[in-house]
Amino acid sequence: MFKKIIFGLFILIVGIILVILFNTIRAGNSIPVKESLKEPPINDSALRHFSEAIQIKTISWADTLPIDTAEFIRFRLFMERAYPLVHQKLERKVFSEFSYLFEWKGTDPSLKPYVLMAHMDVVPVEPGTENKWSHDPFKGEVTNNMIWGRGVADDKGSVITILEAAEELLRQGYQPKRTIYLSFGHDEEISGSVGAVKIADWFKDQKIRPELVIDEGGEITLEQFPTLKRPVAAIAVGEKGYLSFELSVELAGGHSSMPAKETAIDILNKALYKLREEQMPYHVSPPMTELFRRIAPGLPFSERMAMSNQWLFGSMLQKKFESDPVTNSLFHTTIVPTMLKAGVKDNVIPTRATAIVNSRNMVFDPEDAVVAFMKKQINDERVKIMPFKTNSNASPMTSTDSPAFKKVEEVIYKVMPDIIPVPYVLMGGTDSKHFSKVSDGVIKFNPTIDSKGYHGIDERLPVSDFNRMIFFFELLIKN
């Protein structure tokens, strides 16, 4: 009997090893390389235009604060002067005074249009950090083949490169087969509610369903997959949701010399601790499954084996992904406190304490599931949970088999040698989520390489990235 058990275990182990080897070998051991094109040299006027665009302070401060309309008018006048052919030959529609949609009519009306998106507004420079910048954040300096300033990466680089590509093709007398729309919002940094939302509503009213909508989001990375030793184009096919909640506790306060056993601050702090103690469930979304499939052949044998046999090594991979905040956010709905408020004086125990928590939720975890999780974790009815602002759930996913994904993938191969295009889910938010109601082909990607400083200090973009972006949009329009 004992020998039979040992023999059975031996057969089981051999079977497992054979399955592991079969899956690993089936994954392949190399990723194909496709031929790229040589991009044309950059036009000096393009850099001048980019520098001038950065100098215009089109800042979105907050949902409740007004914008500096003079700066947004200045930006409109700049576009009209810098890109005369775009304004002469394309029809421009204006939404909410400062968002624009240009229509470049194609010769074949049977083809569904493309929409090339970007936003003109930028986040402010945090007061008190100006002297920490290597270059003035609103001067648009170009030094050592680097462009510096607020908005170069997020997202005036896209605005200018789309316009440069269109202007150059118009100068050549080019006429696209399919209609091309250029969509520029002015309030993306404060949710796009009067910019991109209105433009998307116009498409809905006109019953126009674009085949491709492309916006900022993913990029090329040399840093995230070092063992591949090749550039990876992370093409975002969807984005996580944006949920904010106010957690509040009200309890009798009083003099700080006679504190009760618990105060509103104590209860709130315990609630936040419990909320951070455990994450929402780990999920591998379809885009991430496809990402694994695409990169596995280029990994060292041990990593390829783990990627190809997640039925066995899934928990090990999960621990690895969860050890890094970037990769962790690709597999979890995240919840984190971002604002705290309580008290008016150092010797007064406050009656009310509040915290704002922000969640970036996966498509698997709608808002009601996030609220239910928070209530279960906190397990204290004294902590009230209310929406802090208008929340939005995760966007639908664009299929990697869609014409939109395949078109972007095709152009990516042409602008970067040895590149590996992969799908993924964007952790942040973009204006393009509003277009999900009018298109099944929403893609978030820019051919920049590991952008630095966006929303922070020393935002910058290499000139080579700027030139590649122009080439990318030219190919996308021409193809």
Secondary structure, 3 states (H helix, E strand, C coil): CHHHHHHHHHHHHHHHHHHHHHHHHHCCCCCCCCCCCCCCCCCHHHHHHHHHHHHCCCECCCCCCCCCHHHHHHHHHHHHHHCHHHHHHCEEEEECCCEEEEEECCCCCCCCCEEEEEECCECCCCCCCHHHCCCCCCCCCEECCEEECCCCCCCHHHHHHHHHHHHHHHHCCCCCCCCEEEEEECCHHHCCCCCHHHHHHHHHHCCCCCCEEEEEEEEEECCCCHHHCCCEEEEEEEECCEEEEEEEEECCCEECCCCCCCCHHHHHHHHHHHHHHCCCCCCCCHHHHHHHHHHHHHCCHHHHHHHHCHHHHHHHHHHHHHCCHHHHCCCCCEEEEEEEEECCCCCEECCEEEEEEEEECCCCCCHHHHHHHHHHHHCCCCCEEEECCCCECCCCCCCCCCHHHHHHHHHHHHHCCCCEEEEEEECCCCHHHHHHHCCCCEEEEEEEECCECCCCCCCEEEHHHHHHHHHHHHHHHHC
